[in-house]
Amino acid sequence: MNVMPLKRKKIKVFGTSDVSVLKRDIQDLVRQIVILRDKGCVLKSGRCGKVLQADHLITRSNSATYADTRLIVCVCSAHH
């Protein structure tokens, strides 16, 4: 029995709809706000990475809290 492997399609990383573009723009702004507010990684250990990211304390799928900066903290890539 000779089985041919399935061809895999590349997964689209970013949506192209208006909503997807707006959500990316919102996340970029939220990230900038949180980095300025927290002035770097909130965990501030000796092993912090260089790339700062916004970490949502409640999942982003919850639309009510999607851009609520009170529920987002700035962490480095090593802690994220």
HELIX and SHEET records of a PDB file:
HELIX    1   1 ASP A   18  ASP A   38  1                                  21    
HELIX    2   2 SER A   63  THR A   65  5                                   3    
HELIX    3   3 THR A   69  LEU A   71  5                                   3    
SHEET    1   A 2 LEU A  52  HIS A  56  0                                        
SHEET    2   A 2 ILE A  72  CYS A  76 -1                                        
END                                                                             
